[in-house]
Amino acid sequence: MHPRELIYIPVDCRGRALHEFVASVRLKNVLEGRGIRVLGGLHGLAFEEFLKFRNCGAYTIRELREIVASAQRGSNDTVPSGY
């Protein structure tokens, strides 16, 4: 992971609800605990910031990356690796 690698969410996707995406309970809890309910809440944050949260490790960051990449492609059909 690159230091301070910031999350970019395209403007037209920032209002999309995160519940539209397939995600583990762990990731959902991390995002909910931070008060993030739409993709725009991720925009401008660093991936490394999420490592500070309890139960958020490398796998959860990889899953978050997949959701961000899916949003950048304009899709909500992402299924995290290993599912």
C-alpha positions as CSV (number, residue, x, y, z in Angstrom):
1,M,0.0,0.0,0.0
2,H,1.4,3.4,-0.9
3,P,1.5,6.0,1.8
4,R,-1.5,8.3,1.8
5,E,-3.1,6.6,-1.2
6,L,-6.4,8.5,-1.4
7,I,-9.7,7.1,-2.4
8,Y,-11.2,8.6,-5.5
9,I,-15.0,8.3,-6.1
10,P,-16.3,9.8,-9.4
11,V,-18.7,12.7,-8.8
12,D,-21.6,10.9,-10.4
13,C,-21.2,7.9,-7.9
14,R,-20.8,9.8,-4.7
15,G,-24.4,9.7,-3.8
16,R,-24.7,5.9,-4.2
17,A,-25.5,4.0,-1.0
18,L,-22.9,1.5,0.1
19,H,-25.6,-1.1,0.8
20,E,-25.9,-1.4,-3.0
21,F,-22.5,-3.2,-3.0
22,V,-21.7,-6.7,-1.8
23,A,-19.6,-6.4,1.3
24,S,-18.6,-8.5,4.3
25,V,-20.2,-7.8,7.7
26,R,-16.8,-6.8,8.9
27,L,-16.4,-4.0,6.3
28,K,-20.0,-2.9,6.7
29,N,-19.4,-2.5,10.5
30,V,-16.2,-0.6,9.9
31,L,-17.9,1.8,7.5
32,E,-21.0,2.2,9.7
33,G,-18.8,2.8,12.7
34,R,-17.2,5.7,10.9
35,G,-20.7,7.0,9.8
36,I,-20.1,6.3,6.1
37,R,-23.3,5.4,4.3
38,V,-22.7,6.6,0.7
39,L,-19.7,6.3,-1.6
40,G,-19.0,10.0,-1.3
41,G,-18.1,9.5,2.3
42,L,-15.0,7.5,1.2
43,H,-13.8,10.2,-1.3
44,G,-10.6,11.8,-0.2
45,L,-9.9,9.4,2.6
46,A,-6.7,7.4,2.7
47,F,-6.9,3.6,2.6
48,E,-4.4,3.5,5.5
49,E,-6.8,5.4,7.7
50,F,-9.0,2.3,7.9
51,L,-6.2,0.2,9.3
52,K,-6.6,2.2,12.6
53,F,-10.1,0.7,13.1
54,R,-10.6,-2.4,15.1
55,N,-11.0,-5.6,13.0
56,C,-9.9,-3.8,9.8
57,G,-6.9,-5.5,8.3
58,A,-5.4,-6.2,4.9
59,Y,-8.3,-8.3,3.7
60,T,-10.9,-5.7,4.6
61,I,-8.8,-3.0,2.8
62,R,-8.6,-5.3,-0.2
63,E,-12.4,-5.6,-0.1
64,L,-12.8,-1.8,0.2
65,R,-10.4,-1.4,-2.8
66,E,-12.7,-3.7,-4.9
67,I,-15.8,-1.7,-4.0
68,V,-14.0,1.5,-4.9
69,A,-12.8,0.0,-8.2
70,S,-16.3,-1.2,-8.9
71,A,-17.7,2.3,-8.3
72,Q,-15.0,3.8,-10.6
73,R,-16.2,1.4,-13.3
74,G,-19.8,2.4,-12.7
75,S,-20.8,-1.1,-11.5
76,N,-22.2,-2.4,-8.2
77,D,-21.8,-6.1,-8.9
78,T,-18.5,-6.5,-7.1
79,V,-18.1,-9.7,-5.1
80,P,-15.0,-9.6,-2.8
81,S,-12.3,-12.2,-3.5
82,G,-12.8,-15.4,-1.6
83,Y,-16.6,-15.4,-1.8
